[in-house]
Amino acid sequence: MYRPARNGRPTIVFFHGNGDTTAGSRVATQAFARAGYGLLLPEYRGYAGNPGSPSEEGLYKDGRAALQWLLGHGVQGPQIVLMGNSLGSGVATEMAAEHRVAALVLVSGFTSMVDVVRRQLPFVPAGLLVRDRFDNEQKLAKIGCPTLILHGEADTLIPASQGAALAAASGHARLDIIPAKGHELAYTAISQDRTLVWLASIANQRPGFGRTAAPNNKQVA
């Protein structure tokens, strides 16, 4: 699904989490659509009836294809905000490591898939058995674009400590831990509103942003 940006605003590429589809992506990005941001909501191989089987490298190929498609439609790196929720944080982080983009937003992100499995199954040798590793923590140290990390304080699937570790690895990321919210954070109004406020706050630093709308629809230079 693609929605062109209005008034020169950036385009958000939203990578959804495991078990979700573009229907969920629409819910997680509805505030951005209202604010006039462009949206590209890619779907992964093996999801929603698409051919193929999902894997770490396969999802990266899907991410690259999405960015190439945007480039073909005249949307350049300085006009692109990468956003990843949960599993999608792995795709968004890899794309930010490979491409020069305007900004990166991670919601309910994890340090690595090994850490997620190790926490859920502490008696399993995750380091040996997990093939798809998605080493977000290691990659963030090399990503220089403005970065926002949002995490629910009550997230029981991926604890907020992993979000904090991602911010520490980045060294410049803005960390926003939201009380009383769990792993559903991306679909909530507070998550989307805080992302809009942050995007407005960095607009002057990013030449591709144009004039950016805050959540109350006032224009921010």
Steps between C-alpha positions, in 0.01 A plus 500: 500500500633843402372845588693798353612774737331839509677837490851357477480303822703182547385151416491245781583141409338286770621143560249309709554232761464123498147375446378836375400616151457825312159532669680539832753732337216733401386521862855566619547784249159666493617813684783544249254475212282769656805723542581476130799269511560266212463134589636181354379187678696205357397141551748219555551178312298219656251746652142573387518235229828622348724228358819396674600440859601777741862508612742769613661541159165463325348782704805717426446437130138608541616817675748577223230446238273746682767770505588437137132535410486836681812617319334411171208721599722799570528469880865540600682401819476846666121472467472156659431410864546132581273363773501147637273337755617192694633257236490790255760677712750253357410589142493875565837491678667307219357740239629798700843336513501447123342826381525870578157601626352790693412320822440167671219415744492170691192399699518203738834408348738230619876485542521174303278203426737286705426717805124471441513121479738475794257697716195299396677162513784536750597132488543493121849574357367787290843613388549167324149434372366838384577543131335839441690725736398859415786657699345844546717601795822443309378687192365807678850608602572558130178688409538876503153627407266642769348206685196466727446191715154451651424221745216410730599475864258207545620303196527136611611360164797730439584687821568872505856422608567389143377834368732674746790281383429598140511869593827450686649320200400786272654767718275772357152346484205652685352242738134530600371239748123528522337396830222239513538400135596155381596341171197658330670840523527569126122492461432758770438872453769595753770318303403660172457846653840489668657392173338798324631738766850356462489521121393864529790566737761377250341656191745791488793257487368298208474672159251248363239566765347823375246624752395234745164469676482459877218285646270801546540575126684826560793554265847477644785656305 
